[in-house]
Amino acid sequence: EPEDLWVAIGSDDQSKVWLNDQLIWKSADYYKSWVPNEGLRKVHFRKGINRVLYRLENGQFSGGFSFIVCLSKDPQPAAP
């Protein structure tokens, strides 16, 4: 079913993410460490298959990226 869900996006260096041909994330344009939840977005997923395109531009050494989908409608932080 179509629904709006939260996604957490992160990358080592620069990245852009599209969901169903719509740009949903553009990171800062400089070298940086990977943080899994660098950007939080509430995005719309349509019924059926959804296409994600992730472009990673990496500088020196290894690269890292993440695209995490929270399936809960109203995510709550975990208790310490």
C-alpha positions in Angstrom: 0.0 0.0 0.0 1.2 3.6 -0.5 2.5 5.2 2.6 4.8 7.9 4.0 7.8 6.5 5.9 10.9 7.9 7.5 14.3 7.2 5.9 17.8 7.8 7.3 20.5 8.5 4.8 24.2 8.8 5.3 27.4 8.7 3.2 31.2 8.9 3.3 31.8 12.0 1.3 29.2 13.3 -1.2 26.0 11.6 -2.2 22.5 12.1 -3.8 19.5 9.8 -3.4 16.4 9.6 -5.6 13.2 7.7 -4.9 11.1 7.1 -7.9 13.0 9.7 -9.9 12.5 12.4 -7.3 15.6 13.8 -5.5 15.1 13.2 -1.8 18.7 13.8 -0.5 21.8 15.7 -1.3 24.7 15.6 1.2 27.2 18.4 1.9 29.8 18.9 -0.9 33.0 18.1 1.0 34.9 15.1 2.4 33.4 13.8 5.6 33.0 10.6 7.6 30.0 8.3 7.2 27.2 8.7 9.7 24.3 6.3 9.0 21.6 8.9 10.0 23.2 12.1 8.5 19.9 13.0 6.9 16.3 12.1 8.1 13.5 12.5 5.6 9.8 11.5 5.5 9.2 10.3 2.0 6.3 8.8 0.1 6.5 5.2 -1.1 3.9 4.1 -3.6 2.2 0.8 -3.8 4.3 -2.0 -5.3 7.9 -1.6 -6.4 9.7 1.7 -5.6 13.0 2.5 -7.3 16.0 3.9 -5.3 19.0 5.4 -7.0 22.0 6.2 -4.8 24.9 8.1 -6.2 28.1 8.1 -4.0 31.1 10.2 -4.9 34.0 9.1 -2.8 37.4 10.7 -2.2 40.4 8.8 -1.0 40.2 5.4 0.8 37.1 3.4 1.4 33.5 4.7 1.1 30.4 4.0 3.0 26.7 4.7 2.6 23.4 3.8 4.1 19.6 4.0 3.3 17.5 2.9 6.3 13.7 2.7 6.1 11.7 2.8 9.3 8.6 0.7 8.9 6.9 2.2 11.9 4.6 5.1 11.1 5.6 7.1 14.2 9.1 6.1 15.2 10.0 6.7 18.9 13.6 6.9 20.1 14.8 3.7 21.9 14.9 4.0 25.7 18.5 4.2 27.2 
